[in-house]
Amino acid sequence: MRVTMIGTGYVGLVSGACFADFGHVVTCVDKDASKIEKLKAGQIPIYEPGLDTLVEQNVQAERLFFTTDPEEAIKSADAVFIAVGTPSRRGDGHADLSYVYGAAEEIADLMDGYTVVVNKSTVPVGTGDEVEAIISKKRTGDEFAVVSNPEFLREGAAIDDFKRPDRVVVGTEDERAQNVMQELYRPLYLNETPILFTSRRTSELIKYAANAFLAVKITFINEMADLCEKVGANVQEVSRGIGLDNRIGKKFLNAGPGYGGSCFPKDTLALTKTANDHGSPVRIVDTVVEVNAARKKAMATKVIDAMGGDVSGKTIGVLGLAFKPNTDDMRDAPSLDIIPALQEAGAKIRAFDPEAMEESSHLMKDVMFCDGPYHALEGADVAVIITEWDQFRALDMERVKSLLSTPTVVDLRNIYRPEDMAAKGFNYTSVGRP
């Protein structure tokens, strides 16, 4: 089948490359000419393990193309995916749908023959209705169908998530559109992947509900970590104890500095706004948003307390800046709250992240970005682990101790064992553990 992907951001690029790898002919369209030229030259604008190889292989096989000109791409397509950004609007927190509606206008002008318009972007309930209304002003109802097909990609594991998903959700009641979507995802039938067909509005809500529920789990275990610190319990054992219950599950129960990234912060906020607008508030999610925002700031206090309550004039070596490992994504990363708070308290910052330093340099001031983890710790008074990159999991602790002016480590991801760190002579602080 011929597929057009409007938008070459994280979702559009990963989805386009994976559909091409399934054997479909995919054209990715973006208005950013420099991004398209880089993609044509094999330069990937985001860090995602394996994506560079996947793109290269499918470009060489002439299944994957990049262009700034949407005309031919849309005219020849069986399905046109909208995969543009839906950031939170300043002021009210609602999703900014201007890019989605702009894409719908463009598709309406250029489509030729029956076309399935698939909304891959994360959008509030009812957005598909508006997209349909926009296209209907220029096209008859038998020329197109608007479908919701939310993505469930984890940054750092997106290719595997696309090719081996837990489920595929498709929101449409149009029989022809269902047939097109089944054909697009037919390769997944070999893995017996469940494909859930629902109404469009139900599909749109599933995406928000899934992300909100995961955000609740993360926030719940973080609050349990705070309680563990007060009563002398171990949050990792609490997580394991409750996670072994199949009704709860073990995933998303790792205590830390709070969630960030491209999805959870904006999606929880958008869900609460939609719920309030419809007179049906989701009070649990409201609280999760508030608690998570406060938690990130509280992590700076944890570092200050580990330094005796004063970091003025002290140097802090920070390991990890991205919101999670295996990505360069800095959107709502905890480091963006923690580091400025430490600087405001008078600390100097040396930092290293394997992939996110270039993006961080545009978002942080007066930070010394270093060449590696040990470089970041040279002469520092404390080491602070914010992101659990694999290369931080087995540091040479004797070398770390020799580099630090005081043997103090604050581990916000619990990647080391307290007893081991104590045996090595460190003043060690972690999250939710004695």
N, C-alpha and C positions, 0 to 999 in steps of 0.2 A: 504494500500500500504506500501511497505518497502522503507524507506527514510534513506539516509546517509548524515550526515552533516559534512563536512570537516572544522574543526575550531570550538572551543568552546568559542570564544570571545563573545562580546555583542550580535552581530547579530546571530551567530550560535547557541548560547545557548537559547536565547529567541525564535528563530524560531523553533528550534528542540523541545523545550518543548511545544510550542503551536501546532505544527503539531501532536505531540503525544497526546495532549489533544483532538484533532479532531478525534482520533482513529487510526491514522497511527502508524506503528512500526518504531521507529526512533533510529538510532545509531549515536551518536556524537563521532567523531574521533579527537584526538589532539595529537601532538608529545610530549607535555609537560606532562610527567608522573605524576609529583606532582599535577598538576591541575586535571588530570583524577582521581587520588586517592582521592582527596578532594571531587570531585563531587560524586564519588561512596559513600563517607561517608556522603553525604548530605550537604557539605560545598560549598556555592556558592561564586565564586571568584569576583563577581561584586555585587553592591547594586542596585537592581531594585525591587520596591514594588511588592510583591506577587509572585516573581519568585521562592523563596525557597519552598513555598507551592506547586506551580505548578509542580516543578521538583520532589518533594517528592511523590506527588500523582501518577504521571505517572511512576516513577520508581517502586513503589509498585504494580501498575497495569501491570507491565512488558510490557510497551509500549515504555519506554525510557531507553537507555543503553549508557554506556560510555566506550571507549576503546582507547588504543594507537595503536592497530593493525588494519590497514585499510583493510586487505585482505578480510576477510569474509564479512565485512560490505559493501564493494564496490561490491563484486561478487554477493551478494544477493539482491542488491538494484534495485528498479524500477527507482528511481531518486537519483542522487548524487548532493548535493548542495555544491558549493564552497563558503565558508563564512570566508575567511581569510582576514588579514589586507592588506590595500593598502595605507600605509602612504606616505606622500610627500617625494620625494627624496631630499636629501641635495644638495643644489647648484642650481638645476633648477626648483624645485617645481612640477615636473611631478609625477604622482602616481607611486609608486614602485610596479611593478606587478610580482616580482620574486616569491612571495608566491602563487599567482594565477597560474602562469605557472608551478610551482613545483607540485601543486595539480593536474593540468591537466596531467602531465607526470605520476603521480601515478595512476590516474584513468585509463589512457590508458593501463597501465600494468596489472591492476587487474580486470577490468570490464568483465562481462560474460553475453553475450546475449544483446539484445537491451536495452540501458541505456540512460536516459535523463540526461544530464550534465547541471546543472542549476547554472549560475553565480549569486550569491546573493551579492557578494562583489561589492562595488562601483568602477567602472572601466571606463576609457576613451572610447570614441567611437572607435570601431574596435577591442577591446580586445577579444570579442567573436569569431571574425574571426581567431585571432591568437590561441586561445584555440582549435578551431576546427582543425586548421592546425597541432597543436602539436599532437592531438589524431589521426588525419588521417595518420600520419606517421606509426602508429602501428595498426590501425583499419580501416575497410572499412566503407563507408558512410552509409550503411544500418544497422550498428551495434549501432549507437548512433546519438543523436542530441544535439547540444549546444543551450541552451536557456538563455536569459537574464531575470531576475526577480528581479529588484531592490527593496530594502527595504525602507520603509518610517516610521521607528520607532522613536518616540521621547523618549529620555531617561527620565525615571520617569513615563512614561505612555505607555511603549512598549507593554505590554500584551494586553491592550485594543486596541491599534493601530493595532496589528496583527489580533485580533479576530473581530474587528469592523472597518475595514479600510474604508477610503473614496473611494479607488479603489485598484485594483491589476493590475499591469502592467506586461505583459508577451511578450517578444520579441522572436518570432519564426514563421517561415512559414512552419514548418514541421507538417503535420496533426497528426501523431502519438504522437508527443511531445505535441501538443495542447490538445489532449485527456488525456494524463497523467496529465498535469497541471490542467485541469478542474476537474479531479478526486481528485487531492490533495486539491484543494480549494473548493470542492463541499459543505462542511459545511457552507461556506459563502453565498451560494445561498439563504439560508433561510433568510438572512438579505438583500437580493437583492443587494449585493455588485457588482458594475460594474467591470467586468474583461475586460481589454483593451488588445487585441492582436494586436501587431504591428510587424514591422520588428525588427530584433535584434539591429541594430544600432540606430534606433529610440528609442527603450526602454532604451538603455544605455544613450542616450542624455537626456531623460526625467528626469532621476534622477538628473543629474547635473543642468539642467534647473530649476527644482523645488527648489533645495537648493539655487541656486544663486538668484532666485527671492525672496525667503524669506530673504536672507541676504541683498538684496537691500531694502526691506521694513524696516528691523531693522535699517539699516544705514541711511535711509531717515529720519525716525522719530528721530534718534539721532541728526542729523543735524538740524532738526526743533527745537529740544530741545535747542540747542545752540542759535538759532535765538530767541526763546522765552525768553531766559535769557537776551538777548540784548534789546528786545523791550517791555518787561514787560508782555508777554502773558503766558498762562498756557499750557504746552505741553499735559497734560492729557486731557484737554478739546479739544485741537486740534485733538488729536488721536480719541476721541469719535466723534467729528464732522465729520471727514473724514471717520471713520470706519463704521458709520451708512449708508454710501453709499455702496450699495450691490456690486457695481463694484470694490470697494476697499477692504471691509471687515475689521473686527476689530482685527483679529489675527495678531501677530507679529508687533504690533504698540505700544509697551511699551518701553519708553526711558530708557536707562541704560548705563552701562559702555562699551558696545560693545559685539558682539557675540563671542562665543568660542565653545569648545566641539570637538567631534570626526568627525563631518561632515562639517559644514559650512566653517571653515578655509581651510581645505585641498581640499574640493570640488570646492570652488570658485577659488582657485589657480590652480588646475588641469584644470578647464574649460578654464581659461584664457590662459594657456599654450597650450592646444589643439587648441583653436581658433587661436592663433598666429601662431602655426605650420602649420595651413591650410590656412593662409593668410586671415582670417576673424575675426579680433580682436573684442572682446566684451568689448568696452571701458567703458561701465557703470560698468561692473563687475570689470574691472581693477581698477577703481576709488574706488569702494566699498572696495576692499582688502586694498588699501592704507589708506582710511579714517578710517576703523575699527582698523587697527594697530595703527594709531596715536591716536585714541580715548582712547584706554586702557591706554596709557601713560599719556594722558591729565587728566585722573581721579586722578592721584597722585597729579597733580598741583591743582586740585579742593580742595583736602584735605589740601594741604599746604596753599592755599589762605584762607581757612576757619580758619586756625590757625594763621592768621595774616602775612603769608608769610614766616614763619620760623618754622620748626619742629625739628630742631637740639636739641638733648637731650630730646625731648618729647616722651611720650609713647602713642602708638596708639592701641586701642582695635578694632580688626577686627572681624566682624561677617560674616561668610560665606567665603568659599574658593573654592568650586566646581564651575564649570562654570554655573550651574543652580541647583535649588533644586531637591530633590528626586533622586540624583545620587551621586556617589563618583568620578565621572570622572573629572580629572584635566586637560585634554588635551586642551591647548590654553585658559585656564581659565583667565579672566581678572586679578584675584588676582596675577597671575604669572608675570604680568607687574607692577601692582600697588604697591605691597609690596616691591620688590627690589628697585623701584624708591624712595619710602619713606625711605627705609634704607639708600640709597645713600645720601639722604638729611639729614641724621643724626638721624632718628627716631628709636625707639625701638618698636618691634611689639609683642603684645599678641594676640592670635587668637583662634577662635573656629569654628568648622564646625561639624555638627552631623555625617557625614559619611566620609568626605574626608581628615581627618587629617593624617591618616597613609600614604596615597599616597603623601600628601603635604610634609610630613617630608623628603621624598626622593628628593623633588624638591626645597625646600626652606632652606636657612641657617639662623641661629641665630634668629629663631622665637620661642617664648614660646607658645606651644600648651596647651590650657587650658581645664578644665573639663566641662565647660558650658558657656553660654553667659555672665552671671554675673561675673564669674571668669575672663573672658577675659577683662572685663571692670574695674576690681579693680585697682584703682590708675592711670588709663589711663587719658590722657589729652583730648582725643576725641574718640568717638565711630564712626566707619565706617562700614556701612552695604554694603557688596559687593554681597551677594547672598541672595535671598528672601525666605529663609526657613520659613515654617509656624510658627515655634516656635519663630521667631523673630518679628512676626506681632503684638503681643500683650504683649510686654515687660512691666514690672512694671516700669514706667518712674520715679516715685519717688525714687525707688531703684536705677535705672540707674544713676539718678542725684547724689545720695549719694555716689556712687562708683567712679564717675568721679571727677578728680581734678578741671576741668572746665566743665560747662554744655554745651558741644558742640557735636553735632551729624551731621555726613555727611551721608546722605541716598542716595546711588547710585541706588536704586531701587524704590524710591518714595512710600514706603509702609506706611508712616505716613503722616498726613495732616499738612501743615505748620502752619495753625492757631492754631491747637491743641498743637503743640510743642512750639509755641510762648507763648501760655497761660500757659504752664507748666514751662516757664522760660528758655527754651533752646535756644542756638544759633544754628539754624537749617539750614542746606544747603541740597538741593535736586537737582534733574536734571530737568531743563527746566520749573521751576515754580518760581514765584516771591517769 
